[in-house]
Amino acid sequence: MSRWRAWVNRTWLITVCVGLLLGVAVAAQAMPAQVMIIRHAEKFEDREKIHLNAWGHTRAKALAQFFQSDPRVLQYGVPAAIIAQRPSQEKKSVRCEETVEPLAQALGQKVINRFAYGAVTELVEWLRSTREWDSKSVLVCAEHMDIVSLAKSLGVPHVRQPVWPHETYDRVWLVDISPTDGKVISFRDIPQCLLFGDSFQAASSSEQPGAFSFSQTYRETTDEAATQGAPATTWTCRIVAEAWGDFSRFDDDTIPVLRLGGFTFGYYATTLGKLRQSKNAEVKTDAVAGSGSLRYEYSAIVNGLKKTYAWVWFSWDKERLKAEFQAEIDETGMTPDLNMPVECRLEKSDGSISGVTGCYLAFGDKRFFAPAGLAYRGAATRIKDQSNRDVYQVTVKDEAGFLVRKRYLPEL
């Protein structure tokens, strides 16, 4: 009898141990391998309109092909789940659902819309408790005010920007997650490259009617004694773009655009007419002379006072279009509403760095000048400052940019 009890006890103990081990494995696997985050597509300027505009519907259709064919988002196959934020009592927009509906139809899926705007914590907790998406990718379409919170809730350690930029609709955030402990392995911000005006445009000819240059410095200090908060960050940037040609035909619907990497000024709603009404902009035009200028300032309240930390300036006439952007930002004292043009990350190695970033200059809908990409070079270093804090410094620069002509294609 005693042998029988011993055998039963051993069997029970083995069963319990195996169950615990399986439970640990199940818990560790309860998370998608990748969460892809996009903003809804383009909207109307009128906040009372809750649907996508025509351009937004075009992007939604393009995204249906993008998430089935672009290798950058197919590491784990097509999305196993498509999640879109739904309207709340405060926000009635249905733009997130409209953005991913063409993709859902193409894949034979239903859009999961159980989470309202603002319900970021609930969404992430649901992802962590649902095993159906283990080792797969899921797509989340959110409004721009929730995207940074969503990335942080997933565990992305330091998302530099305080909010997704207002003008930007063409990026995808890829969050890769460890299958063993559910922690973030990597975080990438990639361009969709789908429509006119998106982050990167390919050159269509070798013509060189313009010039483009930029310089940027970046400094990030990590206080080892601090237990909370992001590193202290300061950065400066200057962009100068110039294109030769006749830019004298314009009206209040003309849109000036300057973009380099993560910085964008101008999109479908940023017309000269709208800018005339903005308290941040000064627009001067002379229809007879066919010339004009625009200055737009980025400001924040610092220690109770309004401080201008960046500005963008355009001027145009019958001979040329010129644009310039300058920024000098200390993120320890403010939260800028724009992105640093060339992203710098702590994981970069010391020494020489180089790359290519997309950029373009545009004025209106029929004159478009786009470079194939602006190559940059620089140096990255890690040092200890006088307080024995880790300091990461990057300086990048290029003065040999070029612009090429690209024809505007309305069907895109």
C-alpha positions as CSV (number, residue, x, y, z in Angstrom):
1,M,0.0,0.0,0.0
2,S,2.8,2.4,0.9
3,R,4.5,1.7,-2.5
4,W,1.2,2.5,-4.2
5,R,0.9,5.8,-2.3
6,A,4.5,6.7,-3.2
7,W,3.8,5.9,-6.8
8,V,0.7,8.1,-6.8
9,N,2.5,10.9,-5.1
10,R,5.3,10.8,-7.6
11,T,2.9,10.8,-10.5
12,W,0.9,13.7,-9.0
13,L,4.1,15.7,-8.4
14,I,5.3,15.1,-12.0
15,T,1.9,16.1,-13.4
16,V,1.9,19.3,-11.3
17,C,5.5,20.2,-12.4
18,V,4.7,19.5,-16.1
19,G,1.6,21.6,-15.7
20,L,3.5,24.4,-14.2
21,L,6.1,24.3,-16.9
22,L,3.4,24.3,-19.6
23,G,1.7,27.2,-17.8
24,V,4.9,29.2,-17.8
25,A,5.4,28.4,-21.5
26,V,1.8,29.4,-22.3
27,A,2.2,32.7,-20.3
28,A,5.4,33.5,-22.1
29,Q,3.8,32.9,-25.5
30,A,0.7,35.0,-24.9
31,M,1.8,37.9,-27.1
32,P,2.0,38.6,-30.8
33,A,5.5,38.3,-32.3
34,Q,4.9,41.8,-33.9
35,V,2.5,44.6,-33.5
36,M,2.3,47.0,-36.4
37,I,0.8,50.4,-35.7
38,I,-0.5,52.9,-38.3
39,R,-2.5,56.1,-38.1
40,H,-5.8,56.3,-39.8
41,A,-5.6,57.8,-43.4
42,E,-6.2,61.4,-44.4
43,K,-9.2,63.3,-43.0
44,F,-11.1,66.4,-43.7
45,E,-9.9,69.7,-42.2
46,D,-13.5,70.2,-40.8
47,R,-13.5,68.4,-37.4
48,E,-17.2,67.8,-37.7
49,K,-16.6,65.4,-40.6
50,I,-16.0,61.9,-39.2
51,H,-15.1,60.0,-42.4
52,L,-11.9,59.8,-44.5
53,N,-11.6,62.3,-47.3
54,A,-11.0,61.2,-50.9
55,W,-7.2,61.0,-50.4
56,G,-7.7,59.0,-47.3
57,H,-9.9,56.4,-49.1
58,T,-7.1,56.2,-51.8
59,R,-4.6,55.4,-49.1
60,A,-6.9,52.8,-47.5
61,K,-7.1,51.0,-50.8
62,A,-3.3,51.2,-51.2
63,L,-2.7,49.9,-47.7
64,A,-4.7,46.7,-48.6
65,Q,-2.0,45.9,-51.2
66,F,0.8,47.2,-49.0
67,F,0.1,44.7,-46.1
68,Q,-0.1,41.8,-48.6
69,S,3.0,42.6,-50.7
70,D,5.6,44.7,-49.0
71,P,8.3,42.4,-47.5
72,R,9.1,44.9,-44.7
73,V,5.7,44.1,-43.1
74,L,5.5,40.4,-44.0
75,Q,8.1,38.9,-41.6
76,Y,5.3,37.0,-39.9
77,G,3.0,36.8,-42.8
78,V,-0.1,39.0,-43.5
79,P,-1.7,40.4,-40.3
80,A,-3.4,37.7,-38.3
81,A,-5.7,40.3,-36.7
82,I,-6.7,43.8,-37.8
83,I,-7.7,46.1,-34.9
84,A,-9.2,49.5,-35.4
85,Q,-10.2,52.0,-32.7
86,R,-13.9,52.7,-32.7
87,P,-15.8,55.9,-31.8
88,S,-16.2,57.0,-28.2
89,Q,-18.6,59.4,-26.5
90,E,-16.2,62.2,-27.0
91,K,-14.9,61.3,-30.5
92,K,-17.3,60.1,-33.2
93,S,-14.8,59.5,-36.0
94,V,-15.0,56.2,-37.9
95,R,-11.7,56.9,-39.8
96,C,-9.7,54.1,-38.2
97,E,-12.2,51.4,-39.2
98,E,-12.5,52.9,-42.7
99,T,-8.7,52.8,-43.1
100,V,-8.3,49.1,-42.6
101,E,-11.7,47.8,-44.0
102,P,-10.3,47.3,-47.6
103,L,-7.5,45.2,-46.1
104,A,-9.9,43.2,-44.0
105,Q,-12.1,42.5,-47.0
106,A,-9.1,41.4,-49.0
107,L,-7.9,39.0,-46.3
108,G,-11.4,37.7,-45.5
109,Q,-11.2,39.0,-41.9
110,K,-13.5,41.2,-39.8
111,V,-12.1,44.4,-38.3
112,I,-11.8,44.0,-34.5
113,N,-13.3,47.3,-33.1
114,R,-13.9,46.4,-29.5
115,F,-11.6,49.2,-28.2
116,A,-12.6,52.9,-28.3
117,Y,-10.4,55.9,-28.7
118,G,-8.3,56.3,-25.5
119,A,-8.6,52.7,-24.4
120,V,-4.9,52.0,-24.9
121,T,-4.3,50.1,-21.7
122,E,-7.3,47.8,-22.3
123,L,-6.1,47.0,-25.8
124,V,-2.6,46.1,-24.7
125,E,-3.9,44.0,-21.8
126,W,-6.1,42.1,-24.3
127,L,-3.2,41.4,-26.6
128,R,-1.2,40.1,-23.7
129,S,-4.0,37.8,-22.6
130,T,-5.0,36.4,-26.0
131,R,-3.0,33.4,-27.3
132,E,-4.6,33.4,-30.7
133,W,-2.0,35.8,-32.2
134,D,1.1,34.0,-30.7
135,S,4.1,34.1,-33.2
136,K,2.0,36.2,-35.6
137,S,1.7,39.8,-36.5
138,V,-1.3,42.0,-35.7
139,L,-2.1,45.4,-37.1
140,V,-3.5,48.3,-35.0
141,C,-5.0,51.4,-36.6
142,A,-5.2,54.3,-34.1
143,E,-5.7,58.0,-34.0
144,H,-2.5,60.0,-33.7
145,M,-3.0,61.1,-30.1
146,D,-3.0,57.4,-28.9
147,I,-0.1,56.0,-30.9
148,V,2.8,57.1,-28.7
149,S,0.9,55.8,-25.6
150,L,0.2,52.5,-27.4
151,A,3.9,52.0,-28.2
152,K,4.9,52.8,-24.6
153,S,2.3,50.5,-23.2
154,L,3.7,47.7,-25.4
155,G,7.1,48.3,-23.8
156,V,9.0,50.5,-26.3
157,P,11.5,52.0,-23.9
158,H,12.0,55.5,-25.2
159,V,9.7,57.0,-27.9
160,R,11.3,60.3,-28.5
161,Q,8.4,62.2,-30.0
162,P,5.7,63.2,-27.5
163,V,2.9,62.9,-30.1
164,W,2.5,61.6,-33.6
165,P,2.9,64.7,-35.9
166,H,-0.4,66.2,-37.1
167,E,0.5,66.2,-40.8
168,T,1.8,62.6,-41.0
169,Y,-0.3,59.7,-42.3
170,D,2.3,57.6,-44.1
171,R,4.4,55.8,-41.5
172,V,4.3,52.3,-39.9
173,W,5.7,51.5,-36.5
174,L,6.9,48.0,-36.1
175,V,7.2,46.6,-32.6
176,D,8.9,43.2,-32.4
177,I,8.2,41.3,-29.2
178,S,10.1,38.4,-27.5
179,P,8.2,35.1,-27.4
180,T,9.9,34.2,-24.1
181,D,9.3,37.2,-21.9
182,G,7.0,39.5,-23.8
183,K,9.5,42.3,-23.9
184,V,10.2,44.5,-26.9
185,I,13.1,43.3,-29.0
186,S,13.2,46.1,-31.5
187,F,11.2,49.2,-32.6
188,R,11.3,50.6,-36.2
189,D,9.6,53.5,-37.9
190,I,9.3,52.9,-41.7
191,P,7.6,54.9,-44.5
192,Q,4.7,53.4,-46.5
193,C,5.9,55.0,-49.8
194,L,2.4,54.8,-51.3
195,L,1.1,58.1,-52.4
196,F,2.2,61.5,-53.8
197,G,3.8,63.4,-51.0
198,D,4.8,60.4,-48.9
199,S,8.1,60.2,-47.1
200,F,10.1,59.0,-50.1
201,Q,9.8,59.6,-53.8
202,A,12.0,58.0,-56.4
203,A,13.8,60.1,-59.0
204,S,12.2,60.1,-62.4
205,S,15.0,61.8,-64.3
206,S,18.5,63.1,-63.9
207,E,17.5,66.7,-64.3
208,Q,18.9,68.8,-61.4
209,P,17.0,72.1,-61.1
210,G,17.7,72.6,-57.4
211,A,19.9,72.1,-54.3
212,F,19.3,70.7,-50.9
213,S,21.5,70.7,-47.8
214,F,21.2,70.1,-44.1
215,S,23.1,69.8,-40.8
216,Q,22.0,68.4,-37.5
217,T,23.4,67.9,-34.0
218,Y,22.0,65.7,-31.3
219,R,22.9,65.1,-27.7
220,E,21.4,62.7,-25.2
221,T,22.4,62.4,-21.6
222,T,21.4,59.5,-19.4
223,D,21.5,60.1,-15.6
224,E,22.3,56.8,-14.0
225,A,20.9,57.9,-10.7
226,A,17.5,58.6,-12.2
227,T,15.0,55.9,-11.9
228,Q,12.3,57.4,-14.1
229,G,12.0,59.6,-17.1
230,A,13.6,59.8,-20.5
231,P,17.2,60.9,-21.1
232,A,17.8,64.6,-21.4
233,T,17.8,65.5,-25.1
234,T,18.8,68.6,-27.0
235,W,19.1,68.9,-30.8
236,T,19.5,71.5,-33.6
237,C,18.8,71.3,-37.3
238,R,19.0,73.4,-40.4
239,I,17.5,72.5,-43.8
240,V,17.9,74.6,-46.9
241,A,16.1,73.6,-50.2
242,E,16.1,75.6,-53.4
243,A,14.5,75.0,-56.8
244,W,14.7,77.1,-60.0
245,G,11.7,77.7,-62.2
246,D,8.6,79.8,-62.5
247,F,6.5,79.6,-59.3
248,S,4.5,82.7,-59.9
249,R,1.1,80.9,-60.5
250,F,-0.5,80.3,-57.1
251,D,-3.7,80.9,-55.1
252,D,-5.1,80.2,-51.7
253,D,-5.3,76.5,-52.5
254,T,-1.6,76.2,-53.2
255,I,0.2,73.9,-50.7
256,P,3.9,74.5,-49.9
257,V,5.7,71.4,-48.7
258,L,9.2,70.8,-47.2
259,R,10.2,67.4,-45.9
260,L,13.3,65.7,-44.7
261,G,13.2,62.3,-43.0
262,G,11.1,62.7,-39.9
263,F,10.3,66.4,-40.4
264,T,7.4,67.4,-42.5
265,F,5.7,70.8,-43.2
266,G,2.7,70.9,-45.5
267,Y,0.1,68.4,-46.5
268,Y,-3.3,68.4,-48.2
269,A,-4.8,70.8,-45.7
270,T,-1.9,73.2,-45.3
271,T,-2.9,75.6,-48.0
272,L,-1.9,79.3,-48.2
273,G,-5.5,80.2,-47.5
274,K,-5.5,78.1,-44.3
275,L,-2.1,79.4,-43.3
276,R,-3.4,83.0,-43.6
277,Q,-5.8,82.2,-40.8
278,S,-3.2,80.5,-38.5
279,K,-1.8,82.4,-35.6
280,N,1.5,80.7,-36.1
281,A,1.9,81.8,-39.7
282,E,2.6,85.0,-41.6
283,V,1.8,84.9,-45.4
284,K,2.6,87.8,-47.8
285,T,1.7,87.5,-51.5
286,D,1.9,89.9,-54.5
287,A,-0.3,88.5,-57.3
288,V,0.8,91.1,-59.8
289,A,4.5,90.4,-59.2
290,G,3.8,86.6,-58.9
291,S,5.8,86.4,-55.7
292,G,5.2,85.7,-52.0
293,S,6.6,84.5,-48.7
294,L,5.5,82.4,-45.8
295,R,6.9,82.1,-42.3
296,Y,5.6,79.5,-39.8
297,E,6.7,79.3,-36.2
298,Y,6.6,76.4,-33.8
299,S,6.2,77.6,-30.2
300,A,5.8,76.2,-26.7
301,I,5.2,77.5,-23.2
302,V,8.5,77.3,-21.2
303,N,8.5,78.6,-17.6
304,G,5.3,80.4,-18.3
305,L,6.6,82.2,-21.4
306,K,6.0,81.6,-25.0
307,K,9.2,80.4,-26.7
308,T,9.7,79.9,-30.5
309,Y,11.9,76.8,-30.9
310,A,11.7,76.3,-34.7
311,W,10.5,78.0,-37.8
312,V,10.1,77.2,-41.5
313,W,10.3,79.9,-44.2
314,F,9.3,79.8,-47.9
315,S,9.8,82.4,-50.6
316,W,8.8,82.2,-54.3
317,D,8.7,84.2,-57.5
318,K,9.1,83.8,-61.3
319,E,12.6,82.4,-61.0
320,R,12.8,80.1,-58.0
321,L,11.3,78.5,-54.8
322,K,13.3,78.5,-51.6
323,A,12.6,76.9,-48.3
324,E,14.5,76.9,-45.0
325,F,13.9,75.2,-41.7
326,Q,15.7,75.9,-38.4
327,A,15.2,74.4,-35.0
328,E,17.0,74.6,-31.6
329,I,15.3,72.4,-29.1
330,D,15.9,71.4,-25.5
331,E,13.4,68.6,-24.8
332,T,14.1,68.8,-21.0
333,G,12.1,72.0,-20.9
334,M,9.4,71.4,-23.7
335,T,7.6,68.9,-25.7
336,P,8.1,69.8,-29.4
337,D,5.3,69.1,-31.8
338,L,7.7,67.8,-34.6
339,N,10.2,65.1,-35.2
340,M,13.9,65.4,-35.5
341,P,14.7,65.0,-39.2
342,V,17.4,62.2,-39.0
343,E,16.6,59.9,-36.1
344,C,19.5,59.1,-33.7
345,R,19.2,56.1,-31.4
346,L,21.3,55.0,-28.4
347,E,21.9,51.6,-29.8
348,K,24.0,53.0,-32.7
349,S,27.6,52.1,-32.4
350,D,30.4,54.6,-31.9
351,G,32.4,55.9,-34.8
352,S,31.4,56.9,-38.3
353,I,27.7,56.7,-39.4
354,S,26.1,57.2,-42.7
355,G,22.7,56.7,-44.5
356,V,20.2,58.0,-46.9
357,T,17.0,59.9,-45.9
358,G,14.1,60.7,-48.1
359,C,13.3,64.4,-48.7
360,Y,11.5,66.7,-51.1
361,L,10.3,70.2,-51.8
362,A,6.9,71.0,-53.4
363,F,4.7,74.0,-54.2
364,G,1.2,73.4,-55.3
365,D,-0.1,70.3,-57.0
366,K,1.7,70.5,-60.4
367,R,5.3,71.5,-59.5
368,F,7.1,68.8,-57.6
369,F,10.8,68.5,-57.0
370,A,12.0,65.4,-55.3
371,P,15.4,64.0,-54.6
372,A,16.1,60.3,-54.9
373,G,17.4,60.5,-51.3
374,L,19.8,62.7,-49.4
375,A,23.0,60.9,-48.3
376,Y,24.4,62.0,-44.9
377,R,27.5,61.2,-43.0
378,G,28.6,61.9,-39.5
379,A,30.1,60.7,-36.2
380,A,28.7,59.1,-33.1
381,T,30.4,59.0,-29.7
382,R,29.8,57.9,-26.2
383,I,31.5,59.7,-23.3
384,K,31.2,60.4,-19.6
385,D,30.6,64.0,-18.7
386,Q,31.8,65.7,-15.5
387,S,29.0,64.2,-13.5
388,N,29.9,60.7,-14.7
389,R,26.7,60.5,-16.8
390,D,26.6,58.6,-20.1
391,V,26.4,61.1,-23.0
392,Y,25.6,60.0,-26.5
393,Q,26.5,62.6,-29.2
394,V,25.9,62.6,-32.9
395,T,26.7,65.1,-35.6
396,V,25.5,64.6,-39.2
397,K,25.9,66.9,-42.2
398,D,25.7,67.0,-45.9
399,E,26.1,69.9,-48.3
400,A,25.9,68.1,-51.7
401,G,22.2,67.3,-52.0
402,F,20.4,67.6,-55.3
403,L,16.8,67.8,-56.5
404,V,15.3,66.1,-59.6
405,R,12.0,66.9,-61.4
406,K,9.1,64.5,-60.9
407,R,5.8,64.8,-62.7
408,Y,2.7,64.9,-60.6
409,L,0.3,62.0,-61.3
410,P,-3.3,62.7,-60.2
411,E,-4.3,59.0,-60.4
412,L,-1.9,58.2,-57.5
